[in-house]
Amino acid sequence: MNKQQLVAAIQSSKSYLCVGLDTDISKLPAHLKQHPDGVFLFNKAIIDATKASCVSYKINTAFYESMGLKGWEAMEKTLHYIPDTHFTIADAKRGDIGNTSAQYARTFFETLPFDAVTVAPYMGEDSVRPFLEYENKVAIVLGLTSNKGAEDFELQQAGGEKLYEKVLRTVSSWGTSDNLMFVVGATQASELANIRNIVPEHFLLVPGVGAQGGSLKEVSSYGMNAQCGLLVNASRAVIYASSGEDFAVRAQQVSEEYQQEMALYLNK
Amino acid sequence: MNKQQLVAAIQSSKSYLCVGLDTDISKLPAHLKQHPDGVFLFNKAIIDATKASCVSYKINTAFYESMGLKGWEAMEKTLHYIPDTHFTIADAKRGDIGNTSAQYARTFFETLPFDAVTVAPYMGEDSVRPFLEYENKVAIVLGLTSNKGAEDFELQQAGGEKLYEKVLRTVSSWGTSDNLMFVVGATQASELANIRNIVPEHFLLVPGVGAQGGSLKEVSSYGMNAQCGLLVNASRAVIYASSGEDFAVRAQQVSEEYQQEMALYLNK
């Protein structure tokens, strides 16, 4: 799925919700925790329950890698279970020298055929470039993240602007709004108007709504552009809405609540 | 293996060579390329051939991930084959918000029991902290990398100093020289004297010698401290010294050449 198809999906479903599958085996409902295929079965139920109210799924690779081989198997099965109508993101935050980044691009665009992967900018252009060389694939580069540590470097001065501003300005010159998006944390909503000045056309992947405390209303009012331009991610708030056997029902309710609120902002 | 044991290994083997297992299936000798276990067999032969002249192995996770499940299996087998006498590094360049970094730490310190993992600093303290909470494990944080893209952000001004200097100064305050090391590219040898002023005690992992053009002599003269404080990595220069069936013999010769040169600098 490419950017144009994502825009169409947002328009037809009246949602810009991305559901984050940060599936932690220790947090699964009891009946799935012991099951050999528990993580996939959990994800499958979440996908079935939420696909009508979201347009994207983000798989946080860390939670799968930590389980070793079984985790990669669960990630693979989950990716293949997500319908083609949804934009798939590997939240992997990769980035290395050119020949190594090319291997990561192969991992997340070919071996595991995601539509997009998150990329760390620290190492500069040749670390991002290999992700931009695939047609109809997207690199989502870290801009301003939602965690406290954003203050350590991202929000520090870097030659007359903040480092994250320099990152947005510089990285956006390496590609187009078709093959590049940016991660911008919802807990930094006050910075979103400024960010829209720097990258007016690009989609922003916005984590931090829900468990991390960001406000959907603020994010939408400061961050939306003519094509929507937002993918708002909710992970724990949706997938762990209940820790019991009704987890999928509750996930459906919460994702529908997000969708209904989003429909209001899209209609404005 | 912890830092003290690494220092002892360097003293007894008169080597601070780290061999980088960036094993690319497309570059294997013909007789291994078709073998179902080719990557592991290649690594096994390289390890047998080089273990007397190096003190560390660095597995570049990208090359394994790009092969999917089979790759993770090969990585696991390779890690378990490396002798306990050698310091093992997952070159994974991970980093995310706290609860996700904790999963990555689990991946590379427990599920795959490496001694160290490389970490990207962009997201700040809480993205690095989980890697520092393991006893006898090391986070190797990116300082100044060996690629051209280092000019884009790492070498840019950031409030009166270069960004990489700020990173070294800030990150070094989060841990000790026992649980923190830094990546400093060999192609930036002229910066090494300066780096030693900022982090006099820390080990530096230095890639970029060999295929990327860095000089072992310069790195050693500017970078060495009283405990050696250097791990110089060579990947392609060692493992692809020959593309034929004699690859292990040639790898042994090249790694012995490094070791002999290193012994000279250690004796100074």
Interface residues (C-beta under 8 A of the other chain):
Chain A: D22 D24 N60 A62 F63 E65 S66 M67 G68 L69 W72 E73 E76 D91 K93 R94 G95 D96 I97 G98 T100 S101 Q103 Y104 R106 T107 E110 T111 L112 A120 P121 Y122 M123 G124 E125 D126 S127 V128 L142 T145 S146 N147 K148 G149 A150 E151 D152 F153 E154 Q156 Q157 A158 G159 L163 K166 V167 T170
Chain B: D22 D24 N60 A62 F63 E65 S66 M67 G68 L69 W72 E73 E76 D91 K93 R94 G95 D96 I97 G98 T100 S101 Q103 Y104 R106 T107 E110 T111 L112 A120 P121 Y122 M123 G124 E125 D126 S127 V128 L142 T145 S146 N147 K148 G149 A150 E151 D152 F153 E154 Q156 Q157 A158 G159 L163 K166 V167 T170 Q212
